[in-house]
């Protein structure tokens, strides 16, 4: 009679313990809008670098004046809220503008550009 082998410890499936929220991404149309604004600002000499981060429930497009500094602005997409996606512009931890439309959020920069160019 051969002995049956049993595992010393019970097997755990890691997938059962992982968080269930999904990583959020910018879609192609959103990236086109973000990179359009970025290229205009680069042409004006205001911005020099950008980074895109994707995390659970949030995607962030950060822009920098200098590569090795903290972001000048961060545009965040919070996915799947009660009313759909929400977009927010941050300067550091300060919330500058929020909307359910990326176009509305990016208009914040149009107003800012209009003020700067009229001086």
MDTraj code that builds the backbone (N, CA, C; nanometers):
import mdtraj as md
import numpy as np

residues = "UNK UNK UNK UNK UNK UNK UNK UNK UNK UNK UNK UNK UNK UNK UNK UNK UNK UNK UNK UNK UNK UNK UNK UNK UNK UNK UNK UNK UNK UNK UNK UNK UNK UNK UNK UNK UNK UNK UNK UNK UNK UNK UNK UNK UNK UNK UNK UNK UNK UNK UNK UNK UNK UNK UNK UNK UNK UNK UNK UNK UNK UNK UNK UNK UNK UNK UNK UNK UNK UNK UNK UNK UNK UNK UNK UNK UNK UNK UNK UNK UNK UNK UNK UNK UNK UNK UNK UNK UNK UNK UNK UNK UNK UNK UNK UNK UNK UNK UNK UNK UNK UNK UNK UNK UNK UNK UNK UNK UNK UNK UNK UNK UNK UNK UNK UNK UNK UNK UNK".split()
xyz = np.array([
    [0.0838, -0.1167, 0.0000],
    [0.0000, 0.0000, 0.0000],
    [0.0891, 0.1241, 0.0000],
    [0.0653, 0.2151, -0.0960],
    [0.1465, 0.3371, -0.1045],
    [0.0739, 0.4506, -0.0343],
    [0.1489, 0.5303, 0.0386],
    [0.0848, 0.6436, 0.1081],
    [0.0459, 0.7529, 0.0077],
    [-0.0650, 0.8213, 0.0340],
    [-0.1069, 0.9324, -0.0508],
    [-0.0375, 1.0590, -0.0018],
    [0.0094, 1.1378, -0.0960],
    [0.0791, 1.2624, -0.0624],
    [-0.0218, 1.3753, -0.0523],
    [-0.0115, 1.4493, 0.0545],
    [-0.0961, 1.5659, 0.0737],
    [-0.0052, 1.6872, 0.0914],
    [-0.0456, 1.8024, 0.0374],
    [0.0388, 1.9209, 0.0535],
    [0.0483, 1.9589, 0.2012],
    [0.1654, 2.0113, 0.2369],
    [0.1891, 2.0524, 0.3755],
    [0.1010, 2.1704, 0.4142],
    [0.0755, 2.2575, 0.3200],
    [-0.0106, 2.3730, 0.3460],
    [-0.1159, 2.3805, 0.2364],
    [-0.2277, 2.4396, 0.2660],
    [-0.3316, 2.4499, 0.1631],
    [-0.2878, 2.5456, 0.0513],
    [-0.3301, 2.5191, -0.0696],
    [-0.2984, 2.6049, -0.1829],
    [-0.3935, 2.7229, -0.1868],
    [-0.3382, 2.8397, -0.2117],
    [-0.4177, 2.9614, -0.2236],
    [-0.4058, 3.0140, -0.3654],
    [-0.5159, 3.0539, -0.4213],
    [-0.5162, 3.1151, -0.5532],
    [-0.5075, 3.2660, -0.5345],
    [-0.3951, 3.3244, -0.5779],
    [-0.3728, 3.4676, -0.5563],
    [-0.4789, 3.5536, -0.6234],
    [-0.5316, 3.5074, -0.7338],
    [-0.6359, 3.5832, -0.8027],
    [-0.7576, 3.6072, -0.7155],
    [-0.7827, 3.5189, -0.6203],
    [-0.8962, 3.5360, -0.5303],
    [-0.8737, 3.6500, -0.4309],
    [-0.7491, 3.6890, -0.4105],
    [-0.7175, 3.7896, -0.3096],
    [-0.6752, 3.9238, -0.3682],
    [-0.6591, 3.9302, -0.4982],
    [-0.6216, 4.0571, -0.5615],
    [-0.7396, 4.1510, -0.5607],
    [-0.7062, 4.2800, -0.5597],
    [-0.8123, 4.3798, -0.5657],
    [-0.8837, 4.3707, -0.6993],
    [-1.0105, 4.3959, -0.6961],
    [-1.0933, 4.3774, -0.8149],
    [-1.1034, 4.5020, -0.9025],
    [-1.0479, 4.6171, -0.8618],
    [-1.0578, 4.7359, -0.9458],
    [-0.9645, 4.7233, -1.0654],
    [-1.0028, 4.7852, -1.1742],
    [-0.9277, 4.7739, -1.2985],
    [-0.8410, 4.8969, -1.3191],
    [-0.7308, 4.8767, -1.3879],
    [-0.6424, 4.9870, -1.4211],
    [-0.7119, 5.0775, -1.5217],
    [-0.6989, 5.2071, -1.5035],
    [-0.7621, 5.3060, -1.5892],
    [-0.6606, 5.3596, -1.6897],
    [-0.7053, 5.3781, -1.8129],
    [-0.6198, 5.4295, -1.9196],
    [-0.6885, 5.5455, -1.9898],
    [-0.6099, 5.6305, -2.0538],
    [-0.6648, 5.7298, -2.1455],
    [-0.6896, 5.6604, -2.2785],
    [-0.8040, 5.6893, -2.3409],
    [-0.8285, 5.6320, -2.4727],
    [-0.7605, 5.7180, -2.5799],
    [-0.7663, 5.6755, -2.7042],
    [-0.6951, 5.7441, -2.8124],
    [-0.7410, 5.8894, -2.8278],
    [-0.8711, 5.9136, -2.8232],
    [-0.9227, 6.0501, -2.8387],
    [-0.8739, 6.1400, -2.7247],
    [-0.8722, 6.0864, -2.6033],
    [-0.8231, 6.1642, -2.4884],
    [-0.6739, 6.1944, -2.5035],
    [-0.5978, 6.0948, -2.5466],
    [-0.4546, 6.1170, -2.5680],
    [-0.4305, 6.2210, -2.6765],
    [-0.5113, 6.2191, -2.7823],
    [-0.4982, 6.3206, -2.8875],
    [-0.5191, 6.4604, -2.8314],
    [-0.6191, 6.4770, -2.7462],
    [-0.6458, 6.6076, -2.6858],
    [-0.5323, 6.6496, -2.5927],
    [-0.4874, 6.5572, -2.5093],
    [-0.3800, 6.5880, -2.4143],
    [-0.2499, 6.6221, -2.4860],
    [-0.2140, 6.5425, -2.5865],
    [-0.0893, 6.5668, -2.6585],
    [-0.0982, 6.6908, -2.7473],
    [-0.2175, 6.7249, -2.7936],
    [-0.2363, 6.8500, -2.8684],
    [-0.2065, 6.9704, -2.7802],
    [-0.2629, 6.9701, -2.6602],
    [-0.2348, 7.0779, -2.5646],
    [-0.0861, 7.0797, -2.5296],
    [-0.0298, 6.9632, -2.5071],
    [0.1112, 6.9538, -2.4714],
    [0.1997, 7.0127, -2.5816],
    [0.1714, 6.9779, -2.7075],
    [0.2552, 7.0278, -2.8170],
    [0.2446, 7.1796, -2.8317],
    [0.1254, 7.2355, -2.8096],
    [0.1116, 7.3821, -2.8145],
    [0.1935, 7.4480, -2.7042],
    [0.1919, 7.3892, -2.5870],
    [0.2665, 7.4456, -2.4747],
    [0.4182, 7.4298, -2.4947],
    [0.4595, 7.3207, -2.5564],
    [0.6020, 7.3023, -2.5876],
    [0.6452, 7.4083, -2.6884],
    [0.5616, 7.4330, -2.7903],
    [0.5938, 7.5341, -2.8911],
    [0.6079, 7.6733, -2.8283],
    [0.5323, 7.7008, -2.7241],
    [0.5411, 7.8285, -2.6536],
    [0.6575, 7.8317, -2.5548],
    [0.7228, 7.7173, -2.5339],
    [0.8350, 7.7120, -2.4410],
    [0.7950, 7.6966, -2.2949],
    [0.6678, 7.6640, -2.2691],
    [0.6178, 7.6531, -2.1315],
    [0.6440, 7.5151, -2.0708],
    [0.6220, 7.4118, -2.1482],
    [0.6364, 7.2751, -2.0994],
    [0.7485, 7.2055, -2.1754],
    [0.8149, 7.1109, -2.1083],
    [0.9271, 7.0439, -2.1732],
    [0.9217, 6.8917, -2.1665],
    [0.8413, 6.8368, -2.0785],
    [0.8375, 6.6912, -2.0643],
    [0.7004, 6.6507, -2.0108],
    [0.6655, 6.5252, -2.0304],
    [0.5398, 6.4743, -1.9754],
    [0.5580, 6.3300, -1.9306],
    [0.4642, 6.2835, -1.8501],
    [0.4622, 6.1446, -1.8048],
    [0.3169, 6.1003, -1.7967],
    [0.2944, 5.9726, -1.8234],
    [0.1605, 5.9149, -1.8114],
    [0.1692, 5.7990, -1.7135],
    [0.0855, 5.8022, -1.6121],
    [0.0805, 5.6966, -1.5116],
    [-0.0582, 5.6340, -1.5142],
    [-0.0615, 5.5023, -1.4995],
    [-0.1867, 5.4279, -1.4951],
    [-0.1894, 5.3487, -1.3653],
    [-0.2954, 5.3680, -1.2892],
    [-0.3111, 5.2972, -1.1621],
    [-0.4535, 5.2445, -1.1537],
    [-0.4815, 5.1763, -1.0444],
    [-0.6174, 5.1271, -1.0235],
    [-0.7129, 5.2449, -1.0095],
    [-0.8037, 5.2578, -1.1036],
    [-0.9073, 5.3599, -1.0954],
    [-0.8661, 5.4991, -1.1362],
    [-0.7389, 5.5222, -1.1746],
    [-0.6945, 5.6571, -1.2103],
    [-0.5841, 5.6507, -1.3156],
    [-0.5922, 5.7433, -1.4105],
    [-0.4850, 5.7648, -1.5081],
    [-0.4429, 5.9107, -1.4941],
    [-0.3127, 5.9376, -1.4996],
    [-0.2625, 6.0729, -1.4767],
    [-0.1669, 6.1124, -1.5889],
    [-0.1913, 6.2297, -1.6469],
    [-0.1027, 6.2894, -1.7461],
    [-0.0371, 6.4084, -1.6768],
    [0.0921, 6.3997, -1.6515],
    [0.1649, 6.5042, -1.5802],
    [0.2553, 6.5785, -1.6771],
    [0.2648, 6.7101, -1.6603],
    [0.3532, 6.7907, -1.7440],
    [0.4558, 6.8606, -1.6566],
    [0.5742, 6.8779, -1.7142],
    [0.6876, 6.9320, -1.6401],
    [0.7480, 7.0490, -1.7163],
    [0.7947, 7.1468, -1.6419],
    [0.8710, 7.2555, -1.7025],
    [1.0146, 7.2105, -1.7235],
    [1.0670, 7.1381, -1.6260],
    [1.2007, 7.0799, -1.6335],
    [1.1890, 6.9318, -1.5985],
    [1.2677, 6.8499, -1.6621],
    [1.2550, 6.7051, -1.6502],
    [1.2677, 6.6550, -1.5075],
    [1.3568, 6.7109, -1.4291],
    [1.3853, 6.6567, -1.2959],
    [1.3119, 6.7290, -1.1835],
    [1.2035, 6.7930, -1.2131],
    [1.1251, 6.8623, -1.1115],
    [0.9929, 6.7898, -1.0888],
    [0.9178, 6.8402, -0.9933],
    [0.7834, 6.7881, -0.9723],
    [0.6935, 6.8386, -1.0857],
    [0.5830, 6.7719, -1.1112],
    [0.4960, 6.8148, -1.2215],
    [0.4423, 6.9562, -1.2005],
    [0.4386, 7.0310, -1.3086],
    [0.3786, 7.1634, -1.3065],
    [0.2269, 7.1501, -1.2936],
    [0.1704, 7.0583, -1.3737],
    [0.0277, 7.0265, -1.3692],
    [0.0118, 6.8756, -1.3849],
    [-0.0977, 6.8248, -1.3310],
    [-0.1362, 6.6849, -1.3516],
    [-0.2840, 6.6835, -1.3881],
    [-0.3156, 6.6132, -1.4946],
    [-0.4544, 6.5981, -1.5380],
    [-0.4918, 6.4533, -1.5112],
    [-0.5854, 6.4340, -1.4193],
    [-0.6213, 6.2995, -1.3745],
    [-0.7573, 6.2593, -1.4294],
    [-0.7677, 6.1320, -1.4649],
    [-0.8946, 6.0723, -1.5066],
    [-0.9326, 5.9695, -1.4016],
    [-1.0430, 5.9949, -1.3328],
    [-1.0959, 5.9003, -1.2351],
    [-1.2078, 5.8237, -1.3023],
    [-1.1935, 5.6953, -1.3142],
    [-1.2888, 5.6149, -1.3904],
    [-1.3984, 5.5579, -1.3021],
    [-1.5144, 5.5434, -1.3647],
    [-1.6231, 5.4671, -1.3062],
    [-1.6883, 5.5244, -1.1832],
    [-1.6971, 5.6541, -1.1733],
    [-1.7695, 5.7131, -1.0611],
    [-1.9194, 5.6955, -1.0788],
    [-1.9946, 5.7517, -0.9893],
    [-2.1407, 5.7406, -0.9982],
    [-2.1933, 5.7971, -1.1289],
    [-2.1294, 5.9037, -1.1758],
    [-2.1768, 5.9717, -1.2963],
    [-2.0817, 5.9506, -1.4143],
    [-2.0011, 5.8476, -1.4131],
    [-1.9056, 5.8222, -1.5202],
    [-1.7671, 5.8730, -1.4833],
    [-1.6845, 5.8943, -1.5843],
    [-1.5481, 5.9402, -1.5614],
    [-1.5480, 6.0858, -1.5162],
    [-1.4470, 6.1201, -1.4365],
    [-1.4275, 6.2584, -1.3943],
    [-1.2830, 6.2954, -1.4224],
    [-1.2626, 6.4194, -1.4675],
    [-1.1298, 6.4704, -1.4990],
    [-1.0990, 6.5867, -1.4066],
    [-0.9751, 6.5913, -1.3574],
    [-0.9362, 6.6948, -1.2618],
    [-0.7977, 6.7465, -1.2984],
    [-0.7804, 6.8793, -1.2903],
    [-0.6488, 6.9418, -1.3090],
    [-0.5937, 6.9755, -1.1710],
    [-0.4697, 6.9329, -1.1460],
    [-0.4022, 6.9610, -1.0200],
    [-0.2764, 7.0418, -1.0455],
    [-0.2449, 7.1276, -0.9500],
    [-0.1141, 7.1909, -0.9413],
    [-0.0619, 7.1504, -0.8050],
    [0.0274, 7.0526, -0.8008],
    [0.0670, 6.9925, -0.6733],
    [-0.0529, 6.9200, -0.6158],
    [-0.0894, 6.9536, -0.4945],
    [-0.2095, 6.8944, -0.4333],
    [-0.3336, 6.9802, -0.4493],
    [-0.3142, 7.0987, -0.5060],
    [-0.4259, 7.1917, -0.5229],
    [-0.5099, 7.1540, -0.6443],
    [-0.6394, 7.1378, -0.6216],
    [-0.7343, 7.1044, -0.7280],
    [-0.7756, 7.2350, -0.7951],
    [-0.7424, 7.2499, -0.9250],
    [-0.7700, 7.3738, -0.9962],
    [-0.9024, 7.3731, -1.0706],
    [-0.9385, 7.2584, -1.1275],
    [-1.0615, 7.2506, -1.2059],
    [-1.1034, 7.1041, -1.2178],
    [-1.2332, 7.0790, -1.2196],
    [-1.2851, 6.9427, -1.2342],
    [-1.4081, 6.9449, -1.3233],
    [-1.4258, 6.8362, -1.3996],
    [-1.5414, 6.8241, -1.4871],
    [-1.5568, 6.6785, -1.5280],
    [-1.6739, 6.6462, -1.5834],
    [-1.6948, 6.5124, -1.6380],
    [-1.6508, 6.5044, -1.7833],
    [-1.6008, 6.6147, -1.8366],
    [-1.5561, 6.6200, -1.9754],
    [-1.4091, 6.6630, -1.9802],
    [-1.3279, 6.5885, -2.0532],
    [-1.1878, 6.6260, -2.0675],
    [-1.1755, 6.7595, -2.1399],
    [-1.2593, 6.7832, -2.2383],
    [-1.2568, 6.9112, -2.3096],
    [-1.2788, 7.0293, -2.2171],
    [-1.3727, 7.0168, -2.1232],
    [-1.3976, 7.1236, -2.0263],
    [-1.2748, 7.1485, -1.9394],
    [-1.2115, 7.0412, -1.8974],
    [-1.0934, 7.0543, -1.8123],
    [-0.9793, 7.1214, -1.8888],
    [-0.9629, 7.0851, -2.0149],
    [-0.8546, 7.1435, -2.0943],
    [-0.8815, 7.2892, -2.1288],
    [-1.0072, 7.3310, -2.1278],
    [-1.0390, 7.4727, -2.1490],
    [-0.9835, 7.5601, -2.0359],
    [-0.9589, 7.5007, -1.9216],
    [-0.8925, 7.5738, -1.8127],
    [-0.7604, 7.6320, -1.8642],
    [-0.6874, 7.5551, -1.9432],
    [-0.5596, 7.6010, -1.9959],
    [-0.5794, 7.7057, -2.1054],
    [-0.6883, 7.6972, -2.1801],
    [-0.7169, 7.7987, -2.2838],
    [-0.7385, 7.9344, -2.2171],
    [-0.8133, 7.9359, -2.1065],
    [-0.8364, 8.0608, -2.0332],
    [-0.7054, 8.1139, -1.9792],
    [-0.6239, 8.0253, -1.9263],
    [-0.4959, 8.0646, -1.8716],
    [-0.4058, 8.1209, -1.9808],
    [-0.4065, 8.0592, -2.0994],
    [-0.3265, 8.1084, -2.2121],
    [-0.3762, 8.2438, -2.2583],
    [-0.5069, 8.2655, -2.2601],
    [-0.5623, 8.3933, -2.3029],
    [-0.5178, 8.5057, -2.2089],
    [-0.5127, 8.4755, -2.0782],
    [-0.4679, 8.5759, -1.9824],
    [-0.3209, 8.6086, -2.0006],
    [-0.2408, 8.5090, -2.0277],
    [-0.0969, 8.5301, -2.0432],
    [-0.0676, 8.6058, -2.1724],
    [-0.1347, 8.5710, -2.2822],
    [-0.1048, 8.6330, -2.4117],
    [-0.1558, 8.7755, -2.4215],
    [-0.2536, 8.8170, -2.3401],
    [-0.3070, 8.9525, -2.3471],
    [-0.2234, 9.0537, -2.2697],
    [-0.1236, 9.0075, -2.1985],
    [-0.0398, 9.0992, -2.1199],
    [0.0612, 9.1698, -2.2060],
])
top = md.Topology()
chain = top.add_chain()
for i, resn in enumerate(residues, 1):
    res = top.add_residue(resn, chain, resSeq=i)
    for name in ("N", "CA", "C"):
        top.add_atom(name, md.element.get_by_symbol(name[0]), res)
traj = md.Trajectory(xyz[None], top)
